[in-house]
């Protein structure tokens, strides 16, 4: 079977969708499938290369994810004709993947990470007209009838079905985690100790929040919780690290302004972007992880923190109640006072300690392949002569 991926971003850009597609594509290659991945060209990347067996083709969309939708179409059609099934995801890779599938007569599977329909005005600071446009575009993406909708959580599936998608068209396949990488026992303890030392935080209670400063990530709520936390834990320090700041400059500037307005510069430490391969060391070095999201399709940050054995304080938004386990406490989304109370409880060693729930890639890959094989088989049957 030949599988074509069409997605607006791919590594070295790291986000939830990129992690999912990287693991799916590379696992397919290991199982003997041919995989082509079409994405946009990022600065410093090659137009064509093979990464761990995946044939990656990049088109220059001049740094615009929106232009990628149109510029990628001709190559998507070309590759689709030689493929058996097309895999895409929301948002900007979906339309060219769908149209290429229609033209080439190939089934298209879309992975849905989260639904923002009805939520744009809640999870963004966009003006009403911009929320309306984005909601219209999102509705259009999901309504053009893909052959299968794969949802990364039951919470996402529930939201998707409310848009009018037929239940038989949707399936939940949880994302996986690379447990060989995210292994709390198989890392250098000296490196862990050096992180706090180098940051001058050896004698502090450190709570850590990280990720891209997107509107839905809710970083303003953990920042607003700092004064309350510091009243009870005078040596508490919030460590923040952000990725892709250039793409979220406006929101990043708002967060920096908020820190100054609250006069908590001495209680918040901003550090340079932590590379993906080093993140596990930082999680082990600190005392508590905070995931303040106001919308979440799967919740990789929560799963990663819990896997590394660090207590996590997570919001009750989206899929987080579904995927959280291990050492954790949950707070009401957008409620900074509740967030502060839960961080304080963690500092006192008071938190839930459930059995850690694992999300392995092997069953996820198998379930995706079952979806593909059924679609390809049905497609083949439809084309048999009567």
C-alpha positions as CSV (number, residue, x, y, z in Angstrom):
1,X,0.0,0.0,0.0
2,X,1.2,3.5,-0.9
3,X,0.2,6.2,1.5
4,X,0.3,10.0,0.8
5,X,0.3,12.5,3.7
6,X,-0.7,16.1,3.0
7,X,-0.1,18.4,5.9
8,X,0.8,22.1,6.2
9,X,3.7,21.5,8.7
10,X,6.2,18.8,9.3
11,X,9.4,18.5,11.3
12,X,11.5,20.5,12.1
13,X,8.3,22.3,13.1
14,X,7.0,20.5,16.2
15,X,3.4,20.5,17.4
16,X,0.8,17.9,18.2
17,X,0.0,17.2,14.5
18,X,3.6,17.0,13.5
19,X,4.4,14.5,16.3
20,X,1.4,12.3,15.2
21,X,2.3,12.3,11.5
22,X,6.0,11.7,12.1
23,X,5.3,8.6,14.2
24,X,2.6,7.3,11.8
25,X,4.6,7.8,8.7
26,X,7.8,6.3,10.1
27,X,6.0,3.3,11.6
28,X,4.3,2.7,8.2
29,X,7.8,2.7,6.6
30,X,9.0,0.2,9.2
31,X,6.1,-2.1,8.3
32,X,7.1,-2.0,4.6
33,X,4.6,0.6,3.2
34,X,5.7,3.4,0.9
35,X,5.1,6.8,2.3
36,X,5.2,10.2,0.6
37,X,4.6,13.3,2.7
38,X,3.8,16.7,1.1
39,X,4.2,19.8,3.3
40,X,5.3,23.4,3.1
41,X,8.9,24.4,2.9
42,X,10.2,26.0,6.1
43,X,13.3,28.1,6.3
44,X,16.4,26.0,6.1
45,X,14.7,22.9,4.9
46,X,15.2,21.0,1.6
47,X,12.6,20.7,-1.1
48,X,13.1,17.0,-1.2
49,X,14.6,14.6,1.2
50,X,14.2,11.2,2.9
51,X,13.7,11.3,6.7
52,X,13.7,7.9,8.4
53,X,12.4,6.3,5.2
54,X,9.7,8.9,4.6
55,X,9.9,10.7,1.3
56,X,9.3,14.3,2.2
57,X,8.4,16.9,-0.5
58,X,8.1,20.6,0.4
59,X,6.5,23.3,-1.6
60,X,7.4,27.0,-1.2
61,X,4.3,28.7,0.1
62,X,6.2,31.8,1.2
63,X,5.7,31.1,4.9
64,X,1.9,31.2,4.6
65,X,-0.1,28.2,5.7
66,X,-3.0,29.6,3.7
67,X,-1.1,29.8,0.5
68,X,0.0,26.2,1.0
69,X,-3.7,25.2,0.5
70,X,-3.5,26.4,-3.1
71,X,0.2,26.0,-4.0
72,X,0.3,22.3,-2.9
73,X,-2.7,21.2,-5.0
74,X,-0.9,20.3,-8.2
75,X,1.7,18.1,-6.4
76,X,-1.0,16.6,-4.3
77,X,-2.9,15.5,-7.4
78,X,0.3,14.1,-8.9
79,X,1.2,12.1,-5.9
80,X,-2.4,11.0,-5.2
81,X,-2.6,9.3,-8.6
82,X,0.2,7.0,-7.5
83,X,-1.1,6.4,-4.0
84,X,-3.7,4.1,-2.6
85,X,-4.9,6.3,0.3
86,X,-4.4,9.9,1.3
87,X,-4.0,11.0,4.9
88,X,-4.4,14.6,6.0
89,X,-5.3,16.7,9.0
90,X,-7.1,20.0,9.7
91,X,-6.7,22.7,8.6
92,X,-4.8,23.9,5.5
93,X,-3.7,20.6,4.2
94,X,-7.2,19.2,4.2
95,X,-8.7,21.0,1.1
96,X,-5.9,20.1,-1.4
97,X,-5.9,16.5,0.0
98,X,-9.6,16.1,-0.5
99,X,-9.6,17.6,-4.0
100,X,-6.6,15.5,-5.0
101,X,-8.5,12.4,-3.7
102,X,-11.6,13.3,-5.7
103,X,-9.6,13.9,-8.9
104,X,-7.5,10.7,-8.5
105,X,-10.4,8.6,-7.2
106,X,-8.6,7.8,-4.0
107,X,-10.0,7.6,-0.4
108,X,-9.1,10.5,2.0
109,X,-8.7,10.2,5.7
110,X,-8.7,13.3,7.9
111,X,-7.3,13.4,11.4
112,X,-9.2,15.8,13.6
113,X,-7.3,17.1,16.5
114,X,-9.8,19.5,18.0
115,X,-13.0,21.3,17.0
116,X,-13.3,25.1,17.5
117,X,-16.7,25.5,15.9
118,X,-18.7,27.6,18.4
119,X,-15.6,28.3,20.4
120,X,-13.6,30.8,18.3
121,X,-14.7,33.7,20.3
122,X,-13.7,31.8,23.5
123,X,-10.3,30.5,22.6
124,X,-9.0,33.5,20.6
125,X,-8.9,37.2,21.0
126,X,-10.0,37.7,17.4
127,X,-12.6,40.3,16.6
128,X,-16.1,39.0,15.9
129,X,-15.7,39.3,12.1
130,X,-12.5,37.2,12.1
131,X,-14.0,34.6,14.4
132,X,-17.0,34.4,12.0
133,X,-14.7,33.8,9.0
134,X,-12.6,31.2,10.7
135,X,-15.7,29.3,11.9
136,X,-17.1,29.4,8.4
137,X,-13.8,28.0,7.0
138,X,-13.7,25.3,9.7
139,X,-17.3,24.2,9.0
140,X,-16.4,24.1,5.3
141,X,-13.4,21.8,5.9
142,X,-15.4,19.2,7.8
143,X,-18.5,19.3,5.6
144,X,-16.8,18.3,2.3
145,X,-17.3,14.6,3.1
146,X,-14.0,12.8,3.7
147,X,-14.1,9.0,3.6
148,X,-13.2,8.8,7.3
149,X,-12.7,11.2,10.2
150,X,-10.2,10.0,12.8
151,X,-10.6,11.9,16.1
152,X,-7.7,11.9,18.6
153,X,-10.0,11.7,21.6
154,X,-13.6,11.0,22.5
155,X,-13.9,14.7,23.4
156,X,-13.0,15.7,19.9
157,X,-15.3,13.0,18.4
158,X,-18.2,14.3,20.4
159,X,-17.6,17.9,19.2
160,X,-17.2,16.6,15.6
161,X,-20.5,14.8,15.6
162,X,-22.3,17.9,16.8
163,X,-21.3,19.5,13.5
164,X,-23.5,17.0,11.6
165,X,-20.9,14.4,10.6
166,X,-22.5,10.9,10.6
167,X,-21.4,8.7,13.5
168,X,-20.3,5.8,11.1
169,X,-17.9,8.2,9.4
170,X,-16.0,9.0,12.6
171,X,-13.7,6.9,14.8
172,X,-11.5,7.7,17.9
173,X,-7.9,6.7,17.7
174,X,-5.9,8.1,20.5
175,X,-2.5,9.5,19.7
176,X,0.5,7.5,20.8
177,X,3.6,8.4,22.8
178,X,7.2,7.2,22.2
179,X,7.8,5.5,25.6
180,X,11.4,4.7,24.7
181,X,12.1,8.4,24.6
182,X,9.8,9.4,27.4
183,X,11.3,7.1,30.0
184,X,11.9,8.7,33.4
185,X,14.3,5.9,34.4
186,X,16.6,6.0,31.4
187,X,18.0,9.6,31.6
188,X,21.1,11.2,33.0
189,X,20.5,12.3,36.6
190,X,23.5,14.7,36.5
191,X,21.9,16.6,33.7
192,X,18.7,16.9,35.6
193,X,20.5,18.3,38.7
194,X,22.5,20.8,36.5
195,X,19.3,22.3,35.1
196,X,18.1,23.8,38.4
197,X,21.6,24.7,39.4
198,X,22.3,26.5,36.1
199,X,19.0,28.4,36.5
200,X,19.8,29.3,40.1
201,X,16.6,27.5,41.3
202,X,18.1,24.8,43.6
203,X,16.2,26.1,46.6
204,X,12.9,26.9,44.9
205,X,9.6,25.2,44.3
206,X,9.4,25.3,40.5
207,X,6.2,24.9,38.5
208,X,6.7,24.7,34.8
209,X,4.5,25.5,31.8
210,X,5.6,25.3,28.2
211,X,4.5,25.2,24.5
212,X,3.6,27.6,21.7
213,X,1.9,30.7,23.1
214,X,-1.2,30.2,21.1
215,X,-4.6,31.6,22.2
216,X,-6.0,28.2,23.3
217,X,-3.1,27.4,25.5
218,X,-4.2,29.6,28.4
219,X,-0.8,30.8,29.6
220,X,-2.4,34.0,30.9
221,X,-4.2,32.0,33.6
222,X,-1.1,30.5,35.1
223,X,0.6,33.9,35.0
224,X,-2.4,35.4,36.9
225,X,-2.1,32.6,39.5
226,X,1.5,33.6,40.4
227,X,0.6,36.2,43.0
228,X,-1.7,33.8,44.9
229,X,0.8,31.0,44.8
230,X,3.6,33.2,46.0
231,X,1.6,34.3,49.0
232,X,1.6,30.7,50.3
233,X,4.9,29.5,48.8
234,X,7.3,32.5,48.9
235,X,10.1,30.6,47.2
236,X,7.8,29.4,44.3
237,X,9.0,30.3,40.8
238,X,7.1,29.8,37.5
239,X,9.3,28.8,34.7
240,X,8.0,29.4,31.2
241,X,9.4,28.4,27.8
242,X,7.7,29.1,24.5
243,X,8.1,27.7,21.1
244,X,7.3,29.3,17.7
245,X,7.2,32.8,19.2
246,X,7.6,34.4,15.8
247,X,4.2,32.9,14.8
248,X,2.5,34.1,17.9
249,X,4.3,37.4,18.5
250,X,1.1,39.3,19.4
251,X,0.1,36.8,22.1
252,X,3.6,36.5,23.4
253,X,3.8,40.3,23.8
254,X,0.5,40.3,25.7
255,X,1.9,37.7,28.1
256,X,5.1,39.7,28.7
257,X,3.0,42.8,29.3
258,X,0.8,40.9,31.8
259,X,3.9,39.8,33.8
260,X,5.0,43.4,34.1
261,X,1.5,44.7,35.0
262,X,1.3,42.1,37.9
263,X,4.8,43.1,39.0
264,X,5.9,39.5,39.2
265,X,9.1,39.6,37.2
266,X,11.0,38.1,40.2
267,X,8.5,35.2,40.4
268,X,8.6,34.3,36.7
269,X,11.6,33.0,34.9
270,X,11.5,32.9,31.1
271,X,14.0,30.5,29.5
272,X,15.0,29.9,25.9
273,X,13.0,27.5,23.9
274,X,13.6,24.0,25.1
275,X,14.3,21.6,22.3
276,X,12.1,18.6,22.0
277,X,14.9,16.1,22.8
278,X,15.7,18.0,26.1
279,X,12.2,18.6,27.4
280,X,12.1,15.4,29.4
281,X,15.1,16.6,31.5
282,X,13.4,19.8,32.4
283,X,10.2,17.9,33.4
284,X,12.3,15.8,35.7
285,X,14.1,18.8,37.1
286,X,11.0,20.7,38.2
287,X,8.4,20.1,40.9
288,X,5.2,20.5,39.0
289,X,3.8,20.9,35.5
290,X,1.0,23.2,34.7
291,X,-1.2,22.7,31.6
292,X,-3.6,25.7,31.6
293,X,-5.2,25.0,28.2
294,X,-8.7,26.4,27.4
295,X,-9.1,23.9,24.5
296,X,-7.2,20.7,23.9
297,X,-7.7,18.0,21.4
298,X,-5.4,15.4,23.0
299,X,-3.1,16.9,25.5
300,X,0.5,15.8,24.8
301,X,1.9,18.1,27.5
302,X,-0.2,16.4,30.2
303,X,0.7,12.9,29.0
304,X,4.4,13.6,28.7
305,X,4.6,15.2,32.2
306,X,2.7,12.3,33.8
307,X,4.9,9.8,32.0
308,X,8.0,11.5,33.4
309,X,6.5,11.1,37.0
310,X,6.1,14.8,37.6
311,X,2.8,15.9,39.2
312,X,0.6,17.8,36.7
313,X,-2.0,20.5,37.3
314,X,-4.3,20.4,34.3
315,X,-7.4,22.3,33.3
316,X,-10.7,20.5,32.7
317,X,-10.9,21.7,29.1
318,X,-11.4,19.5,26.1
319,X,-9.8,16.0,26.3
320,X,-7.6,16.6,29.3
321,X,-10.0,14.9,31.8
322,X,-10.0,11.9,29.4
323,X,-6.3,11.4,29.0
324,X,-4.9,12.5,32.4
325,X,-3.8,9.9,34.9
326,X,-0.8,9.4,37.3
327,X,0.0,12.2,39.7
328,X,-2.3,15.1,38.9
329,X,-4.9,17.6,40.1
330,X,-7.5,19.3,37.8
331,X,-8.7,22.9,38.0
332,X,-11.6,24.7,36.4
333,X,-10.5,26.1,33.0
334,X,-9.9,29.9,33.0
335,X,-10.0,29.9,36.8
336,X,-6.6,31.3,38.0
337,X,-7.6,31.1,41.7
338,X,-8.5,27.4,41.4
339,X,-5.2,26.8,39.5
340,X,-3.3,28.5,42.3
341,X,-5.0,26.3,44.9
342,X,-4.1,23.1,43.0
343,X,-0.4,24.1,42.6
344,X,-0.3,24.9,46.4
345,X,-1.7,21.4,47.1
346,X,0.9,19.8,44.9
347,X,3.6,21.6,46.8
348,X,2.2,20.0,49.9
349,X,2.3,16.5,48.3
350,X,-1.5,16.4,48.0
351,X,-2.6,15.1,44.6
352,X,-4.3,12.2,42.9
353,X,-2.0,9.3,42.3
354,X,-3.7,6.9,39.8
355,X,-2.2,4.2,37.7
356,X,-0.5,5.8,34.7
357,X,-2.5,5.2,31.6
358,X,-0.3,4.5,28.5
359,X,-0.9,5.5,24.9
360,X,1.4,3.3,22.8
361,X,1.9,3.9,19.1
362,X,1.5,0.2,18.1
363,X,-2.3,0.0,18.6
364,X,-2.7,3.5,17.1
365,X,-0.8,2.5,14.0
366,X,-2.8,-0.7,13.7
367,X,-6.1,1.0,13.9
368,X,-5.1,3.6,11.3
369,X,-4.0,0.8,8.9
370,X,-7.3,-1.0,9.5
371,X,-9.1,2.2,8.4
372,X,-7.0,2.5,5.3
373,X,-7.3,-1.2,4.3
374,X,-11.0,-1.1,4.6
375,X,-11.3,2.0,2.5
376,X,-8.9,0.7,-0.1
377,X,-10.7,-2.6,-0.2
378,X,-14.1,-0.9,-0.6
379,X,-12.6,1.4,-3.2
380,X,-11.3,-1.6,-5.1
381,X,-14.6,-3.4,-4.9
382,X,-16.5,-0.4,-6.3
383,X,-14.2,-0.3,-9.4
384,X,-14.7,-4.0,-10.3
385,X,-16.6,-4.6,-13.5
386,X,-20.2,-5.6,-13.0
